[in-house]
Amino acid sequence: CRQPPLASAACAAGNKAMAANTTGMLENTAALAKLAALYPAPQPDAKTFARKEGKRTTAGGGAQIGTSRLGSEFALAQDPKWLGERLAILEAIQARNASALAALPKPSISVTLPDGKAISGTAWVTSPLQIAAGISKNLANATCVASVRYSKRLAGPGPAVVNADALEEDAADTGGGGEWEAWDVSRPLEGDCELKLHKWDEPAGKEVFWHSSAHIMGEALESLYSAQLTHGPALDTGFFYDSFLGKNTFKPDMTAELEKKVTKICNEKQPFERVVITKSDAEALFAHNPFKLAIIRSKLPDDAATTVYRCGPFVDLCRGPHLPDTGRIKAFAVTKTSAALWLGKQGNDELQRVYGVTFPDKKEFTEWQHFQAEAAKRDHRAIGIKQELFFFDELSPGSCFFLPHGGRLYSKLVEVIKEQYWLRGYEEVVTPNMYNIALWHTSGHAAKYKDNMFLLDIEGQEFGLKPMNCPGHCIMFKHRKRSYRELPLRLADFGVLHRNEISGALTGLTRVRRFQQDDAHIFCTPGQIQSEVMSVLDMIATVYGWLGMDFALKLSTRPESALGDPEVWEVAEGYMAAALDQFKEKTGKPWSLNPGDGAFYGPKIDVQVFDALRRPHQCATVQLDFVQPERFDLSYAKGGEAGEGGDTSATERPVMIHRAVLGSVERMIAILTEHFAGKWPFFLSPRQCLVVPVNPACSEYAVEVKRRVASAGFYCDADLSGRTLNKMVREAQLAQYNFILVVGNEERESDSVNVRTRDNEVHGLKTIDALIDEFGQLKRDKK
């Protein structure tokens, strides 16, 4: 883990510097120009917005490249003619490149391994795979990708390579800065270097394995359906590829055909080949694909070179790296399908997204299948229906109907957070659901999220349902003058949010259009950042401890697109790192650094939560924000001399901390349903106890027990169906009531109940008062 960039003494000095600099951090010309570029002035009739620089083109984000609809007439067909035409063009390019490479001198090079051993090789000939094979055959077979750091890199033929599938301004693949870069194991080395080899069980190996798998699936989609491919990245748990199939959808009966084709491609052991091409080459290669052409023409300068990768007849724009060949993949499965939009924007072409997963051996695939079977048993959608918690209706897609027992669960989860708010000094507020679009232009969200908002025309003015709470909280802070004495000001809001997700992306409670968050924003001085972040981390640990969920912490630091003074960023990162170190000292929880992945408006702590199946979920977050206070011109009266009879007009800009513990309450209910497999702990349970009379004559006492337990604040139901005792008890256990309270004549006379659990543990006779005390302890202990 990284130590904070400022030691405690330096933090004290940094605090003063940050207080001086924060107000003016965006008042320099360069920063404001960058801000203006990120948030261009709105055009009244504009349907789309210019895409922000510095981000990879993805189907789930970014703005427009080319026109909104690029797809043309389309018919599903196997092995389209353009596959052969494209391959012929590529082979001519490969022959040209081979001639240029043959003309290069091939001097000796030195390759240093992690253990310090130096191996001699030949530039433009020796590859990492050859070096691995020289060590052992097993190592060569297990290696997925290499990392290379050059100390002396030789010049190659042609111009520097630009990554056409990336949007970074500095996308040239120079590799000359002494930095580690990912490298194909079959690609010849280009100079003296250090070398690392990565296997499947390392994150770098897994990413390349699944990225190569996406290419293989892309090859199958093109061959089987003439698919026009757009974007196919690796994910944490597999990969996907988006493609345009015209008005056709990817149907379930296509899955077996696709899996069979992918298996055939893998068995052919097609080599992955990296090919450097010009812009005119790229336009010729992808003349059949308007989506690739849009990327090429938008992102590739006329005199630049880029790379494609080939396996078999398949060719795709890609920076790489990739596996040596398709034979490394021994098992494949389609995991799910969904709809997507080109560049994630409403009004663009609808795409078909196919998700997949692959493995290097069939044993791991079998283990994964067992895991999936267990996950299917825990599917929140099935449990939600079975336990009568919630459902969806086509009359309101993406908006959940919570039934009475689901409403109980929802309320309990919110109650847990509100208890923490009370203890930690948060003020709960209520803000409007709908705002004039001018608010979102002020905040900058209109330029980034307008297409994902629900918009309304009201008396000739444009309004939108809020997709987030932060701008409303900025208005609340600004509505009167603020003093340093009020800080930190912690505003919490469970307001209803709406986001216009496309219908094909809606998935149970994990992807909805209407939801609530345990959203809060802390307005504080720079010197309060560390203590406030520490408090949020402590709240996260407390809540997830109750839920029985582990989590990992990453500090994401200043990205290239960051706004503001780098020195202020460094100080802010120092406070975040110091809070993480303080938290580690208190809890033993380590943290890691995620360089360059912070938000443009400030550093953030990403919290990855793991459920009972060790699946990761991104729920909680802590983010510093220097930009919103600037955009809303927020300020507070300074303390010290200025605030104590001095210059009362002296003000400072507050820092804003975005934080959430659960994130979306709906999504957290989905995660917890699967985490607990529907067996809710008592403190959250919507079915805490059920009273079961042994016969109808005891029904009146059963109702009385229910009333007393419910009056004490617990969810208590009574089964008055008159069925047999065994049947009622068994159904209560299947319904996951934590406790079943059996009552008969003996219990009535002793003002008691006979207690057993859903796991059929018999606790025996307890008075009602004793039972209520026991329930109270379980609630307090969050058991």
C-alpha positions, -999 to 999 in steps of 0.1 A, spaced: 0 0 0 11 35 -7 21 57 22 4 91 22 23 117 2 24 140 31 36 130 66 16 144 95 37 175 98 35 181 61 -3 176 63 -5 204 87 14 226 63 -6 213 34 -39 221 52 -29 258 52 -18 256 16 -50 239 6 -72 264 24 -54 291 5 -56 274 -28 -90 257 -29 -109 288 -35 -89 297 -65 -80 263 -77 -103 267 -107 -99 304 -112 -69 300 -136 -74 303 -173 -63 268 -182 -86 251 -157 -116 271 -167 -109 265 -204 -108 228 -196 -140 230 -176 -156 248 -206 -145 220 -229 -159 194 -206 -192 212 -203 -199 231 -235 -226 257 -237 -260 240 -243 -274 242 -278 -312 246 -276 -320 222 -305 -291 199 -300 -300 162 -298 -265 150 -290 -234 163 -272 -197 163 -281 -178 134 -267 -154 141 -239 -117 134 -246 -97 111 -225 -120 81 -224 -121 48 -242 -149 43 -267 -174 20 -250 -209 10 -258 -220 19 -223 -207 55 -222 -192 84 -240 -208 106 -265 -213 105 -302 -189 95 -329 -204 101 -364 -241 102 -368 -267 89 -344 -278 60 -366 -251 43 -386 -267 8 -392 -279 1 -427 -299 -26 -444 -290 -59 -428 -297 -96 -433 -285 -125 -412 -262 -146 -433 -233 -171 -427 -198 -164 -440 -205 -131 -458 -184 -122 -489 -167 -93 -471 -149 -117 -448 -127 -130 -477 -123 -95 -491 -111 -81 -458 -87 -110 -453 -71 -105 -487 -65 -68 -479 -49 -77 -446 -27 -104 -461 -13 -78 -485 -6 -54 -456 11 -83 -437 34 -90 -467 43 -53 -469 51 -52 -432 72 -83 -434 93 -67 -461 99 -36 -440 107 -57 -409 132 -79 -429 151 -48 -438 157 -38 -402 190 -47 -385 187 -74 -359 212 -65 -332 217 -86 -300 196 -75 -270 196 -83 -233 164 -93 -215 164 -92 -177 141 -115 -157 125 -106 -123 152 -127 -105 179 -106 -121 190 -132 -146 199 -117 -181 191 -136 -212 206 -128 -246 183 -124 -276 179 -108 -310 159 -77 -317 128 -82 -338 132 -120 -335 132 -131 -298 98 -132 -282 87 -135 -245 72 -169 -255 106 -182 -267 122 -170 -235 94 -188 -214 99 -220 -235 136 -218 -227 128 -219 -190 102 -246 -192 75 -259 -215 49 -257 -187 57 -220 -182 54 -213 -219 20 -231 -220 7 -212 -189 19 -177 -199 -9 -154 -212 8 -121 -215 41 -103 -208 50 -70 -193 81 -52 -208 100 -22 -196 126 -10 -221 159 6 -211 169 9 -248 143 6 -275 151 4 -311 133 24 -337 109 4 -359 96 10 -394 69 36 -399 53 62 -376 44 58 -340 13 37 -334 -20 53 -323 -45 32 -305 -77 37 -326 -98 20 -300 -88 45 -273 -97 82 -269 -67 94 -250 -51 125 -264 -16 109 -259 -25 75 -274 8 71 -293 24 38 -284 59 50 -279 69 28 -251 100 48 -246 93 64 -212 107 36 -190 72 25 -181 59 -11 -180 37 -20 -210 16 -50 -217 32 -71 -245 20 -101 -266 40 -131 -256 45 -140 -293 55 -104 -303 93 -100 -309 111 -77 -284 125 -44 -297 155 -37 -275 171 -42 -241 144 -46 -215 131 -61 -183 105 -89 -187 77 -103 -166 54 -132 -175 18 -134 -164 -3 -165 -160 -41 -170 -160 -43 -167 -122 -30 -131 -123 -53 -101 -131 -32 -92 -161 -33 -127 -174 -71 -130 -169 -78 -97 -186 -59 -107 -217 -74 -142 -217 -109 -128 -217 -101 -100 -242 -88 -126 -266 -119 -147 -259 -140 -117 -269 -122 -116 -303 -130 -153 -308 -166 -147 -300 -165 -118 -324 -152 -141 -351 -180 -165 -345 -206 -137 -346 -193 -124 -379 -191 -159 -395 -226 -171 -383 -246 -139 -386 -226 -112 -406 -226 -92 -374 -212 -57 -375 -191 -56 -344 -186 -25 -323 -170 -30 -289 -158 -61 -271 -139 -56 -238 -128 -79 -210 -147 -77 -177 -140 -88 -142 -160 -120 -147 -157 -126 -184 -163 -104 -215 -189 -93 -239 -192 -82 -275 -217 -57 -289 -228 -60 -325 -254 -46 -349 -278 -72 -363 -303 -48 -379 -338 -55 -365 -328 -90 -354 -322 -99 -318 -299 -125 -304 -323 -153 -295 -318 -181 -269 -318 -208 -296 -287 -191 -311 -266 -198 -280 -258 -235 -288 -248 -226 -323 -225 -198 -311 -209 -220 -285 -203 -248 -310 -186 -223 -334 -164 -208 -307 -153 -243 -297 -144 -251 -333 -123 -218 -335 -105 -227 -303 -97 -262 -316 -81 -248 -347 -55 -230 -326 -56 -199 -348 -26 -176 -339 -33 -141 -328 -13 -117 -351 -6 -81 -345 -6 -60 -377 3 -23 -380 -18 -4 -405 -24 31 -418 -56 50 -417 -63 43 -454 -56 6 -446 -81 7 -417 -108 23 -439 -104 -4 -465 -104 -32 -440 -136 -20 -423 -155 -6 -453 -183 -30 -445 -187 -18 -409 -200 18 -404 -193 17 -366 -156 9 -370 -154 35 -397 -169 61 -374 -142 54 -348 -114 54 -374 -124 87 -390 -130 104 -357 -99 93 -338 -71 84 -362 -51 112 -378 -45 109 -415 -7 103 -412 -9 80 -382 -6 42 -379 -27 20 -356 -30 -18 -350 -54 -46 -357 -53 -81 -345 -61 -112 -367 -71 -147 -357 -82 -169 -386 -104 -147 -409 -112 -123 -381 -97 -88 -380 -104 -62 -354 -91 -27 -344 -73 -34 -311 -43 -22 -291 -38 -57 -277 -21 -76 -263 -35 -111 -269 -29 -148 -262 -5 -167 -286 -34 -186 -302 -70 -196 -297 -61 -231 -285 -53 -217 -251 -91 -216 -245 -105 -250 -234 -140 -241 -224 -166 -214 -233 -201 -205 -224 -226 -178 -233 -236 -163 -199 -264 -139 -209 -276 -115 -236 -291 -80 -235 -297 -50 -256 -273 -20 -257 -271 13 -276 -242 24 -298 -221 46 -275 -248 42 -248 -268 71 -262 -306 73 -267 -315 76 -303 -284 56 -315 -286 22 -331 -297 -7 -309 -271 -33 -305 -271 -69 -293 -248 -76 -264 -236 -112 -258 -217 -120 -226 -194 -150 -223 -168 -166 -201 -139 -189 -209 -114 -210 -190 -79 -225 -197 -90 -260 -185 -123 -278 -182 -119 -284 -144 -122 -247 -137 -152 -245 -161 -169 -273 -141 -163 -255 -109 -177 -223 -125 -208 -242 -135 -213 -254 -100 -209 -219 -88 -235 -207 -113 -259 -233 -102 -256 -221 -66 -260 -185 -78 -291 -195 -97 -307 -208 -65 -300 -174 -49 -314 -154 -78 -331 -124 -62 -358 -123 -89 -369 -158 -80 -366 -154 -43 -384 -120 -45 -414 -138 -61 -413 -168 -38 -412 -148 -6 -437 -122 -20 -412 -93 -16 -414 -75 -49 -424 -78 -86 -422 -58 -118 -450 -50 -143 -447 -40 -180 -468 -10 -173 -439 6 -154 -407 -11 -167 -377 -7 -144 -398 5 -114 -403 -21 -87 -435 -29 -68 -426 -37 -32 -452 -59 -16 -459 -56 22 -431 -79 32 -408 -63 7 -418 -29 21 -408 -42 56 -374 -52 43 -369 -19 25 -378 0 57 -355 -21 79 -325 -14 56 -332 23 56 -337 22 93 -302 7 98 -287 37 79 -308 63 97 -296 49 131 -261 56 119 -271 91 107 -284 99 142 -252 87 158 -228 104 133 -243 138 131 -261 137 97 -291 159 90 -318 142 68 -333 165 42 -360 163 16 -354 178 -18 -376 181 -50 -379 153 -75 -380 176 -105 -359 206 -115 -357 230 -143 -330 218 -168 -310 250 -159 -299 233 -127 -283 204 -146 -265 229 -169 -251 246 -138 -240 214 -123 -226 201 -157 -248 170 -156 -268 180 -186 -238 176 -209 -231 141 -196 -264 126 -185 -292 144 -202 -299 115 -225 -304 93 -194 -329 117 -178 -366 117 -179 -375 151 -194 -408 170 -193 -422 201 -210 -439 223 -184 -454 256 -196 -428 258 -224 -398 251 -201 -378 219 -199 -377 201 -166 -362 168 -156 -367 142 -129 -335 141 -108 -310 113 -115 -289 123 -85 -291 145 -53 -259 165 -53 -271 196 -72 -301 199 -49 -278 198 -19 -257 225 -34 -288 247 -37 -296 239 -1 -261 249 11 -263 281 -9 -297 293 0 -283 314 29 -249 325 42 -229 298 59 -203 301 86 -173 279 93 -190 271 126 -216 251 107 -190 228 91 -189 199 85 -225 200 73 -237 165 66 -269 164 44 -285 130 39 -313 123 14 -333 92 5 -351 111 -23 -365 91 -53 -342 91 -83 -350 83 -119 -326 73 -147 -337 65 -182 -321 31 -187 -329 14 -220 -354 -14 -216 -330 -41 -228 -306 -33 -200 -332 -35 -171 -323 -65 -149 -344 -72 -118 -334 -49 -90 -298 -45 -102 -307 -22 -131 -338 -1 -126 -352 33 -136 -367 43 -103 -346 39 -71 -335 55 -38 -299 58 -24 -286 63 10 -271 94 -5 -253 121 16 -230 150 9 -206 165 34 -196 201 31 -164 207 50 -132 227 53 -100 212 37 -87 205 72 -118 183 80 -114 160 50 -93 134 68 -116 130 98 -148 130 77 -134 104 53 -123 83 83 -158 85 98 -174 74 65 -150 44 63 -159 35 99 -196 36 90 -190 14 59 -171 -11 81 -199 -10 107 -228 -16 83 -210 -43 62 -199 -60 94 -236 -64 104 -243 -77 69 -215 -102 71 -198 -89 39 -161 -83 34 -148 -53 13 -117 -40 -4 -105 -4 -6 -88 14 -34 -76 50 -36 -81 64 -71 -58 94 -77 -55 123 -101 -64 114 -137 -51 132 -168 -84 150 -172 -83 164 -136 -93 200 -130 -75 222 -106 -40 228 -91 -19 196 -90 -6 207 -56 -41 208 -42 -48 174 -56 -17 161 -39 -27 175 -6 -63 161 -10 -49 127 -19 -27 130 12 -57 134 34 -75 105 18 -44 83 22 -39 94 58 -76 85 65 -71 51 49 -39 45 69 -57 55 101 -85 31 92 -60 4 85 -43 10 119 -77 7 136 -91 -23 117 -62 -40 100 -80 -35 67 -54 -29 39 -59 -6 9 -44 -3 -25 -36 24 -49 -54 29 -82 -33 56 -99 -50 79 -124 -85 66 -120 -100 93 -98 -129 114 -110 -119 146 -129 -134 166 -100 -114 149 -72 -98 118 -58 -121 89 -46 -121 58 -25 -137 28 -44 -152 2 -21 -157 -32 -36 -180 -54 -15 -180 -92 -16 -211 -114 -11 -213 -150 3 -202 -163 -31 -172 -139 -32 -187 -120 -61 -176 -84 -62 -201 -55 -61 -195 -18 -63 -218 -2 -37 -202 22 -13 -181 52 -24 -163 82 -9 -155 110 -34 -140 144 -30 -154 171 -52 -138 205 -59 -159 212 -90 -195 214 -78 -187 240 -51 -171 260 -78 -199 257 -103 -225 267 -77 -202 294 -62 -205 279 -27 -187 297 2 -187 300 39 -174 328 62 -139 322 73 -129 317 110 -101 332 129 -97 370 127 -119 373 97 -148 355 114 -143 371 148 -147 408 142 -123 411 113 -132 412 76 -166 395 78 -167 394 40 -138 370 38 -149 336 25 -136 303 15 -148 276 -8 -160 244 9 -150 209 -2 -178 186 -10 -177 149 -1 -200 125 -20 -206 94 0 -229 63 0 -228 32 21 -255 10 5 -257 29 -28 -290 21 -44 -313 6 -18 -330 -15 -46 -297 -29 -58 -285 -36 -23 -317 -56 -16 -309 -77 -47 -273 -82 -35 -285 -91 0 -312 -114 -12 -286 -135 -30 -260 -130 -2 -284 -145 24 -301 -168 -1 -334 -155 13 -325 -165 49 -327 -130 64 -310 -122 97 -335 -112 124 -327 -75 124 -335 -72 87 -361 -99 83 -395 -91 69 -408 -122 86 -394 -121 121 -419 -145 137 -451 -163 130 -477 -173 156 -492 -208 150 -522 -220 171 -523 -257 178 -561 -256 171 -588 -231 161 -598 -227 198 -564 -210 204 -567 -185 175 -579 -157 198 -547 -161 219 -526 -162 188 -540 -129 177 -533 -114 211 -496 -127 210 -493 -112 175 -506 -78 188 -482 -77 217 -451 -87 198 -460 -63 169 -466 -35 194 -431 -40 207 -418 -31 172 -413 -65 156 -428 -80 124 -452 -107 136 -478 -126 116 -503 -153 126 -514 -183 107 -552 -188 113 -558 -211 84 -568 -240 107 -545 -265 89 -525 -292 108 -498 -279 131 -470 -297 113 -481 -282 79 -482 -247 93 -448 -250 110 -432 -265 79 -446 -237 56 -434 -211 81 -399 -226 79 -400 -226 41 -412 -190 42 -380 -182 63 -397 -169 94 -369 -166 119 -390 -179 148 -422 -199 149 -443 -193 181 -466 -223 188 -495 -215 212 -520 -239 228 -539 -240 261 -507 -244 282 -491 -214 266 -523 -193 270 -525 -201 307 -488 -192 313 -488 -161 291 -461 -177 270 -452 -192 236 -433 -223 225 -404 -212 204 -386 -229 175 -365 -216 146 -368 -220 109 -339 -245 112 -361 -265 135 -341 -257 167 -365 -260 196 -360 -232 222 -390 -243 243 -413 -223 265 -408 -186 270 -430 -159 284 -440 -132 260 -421 -105 279 -389 -127 279 -393 -133 242 -397 -95 235 -366 -88 255 -347 -115 235 -359 -100 202 -348 -66 214 -313 -78 220 -311 -94 186 -322 -62 170 -296 -41 190 -269 -66 182 -279 -67 145 -281 -105 146 
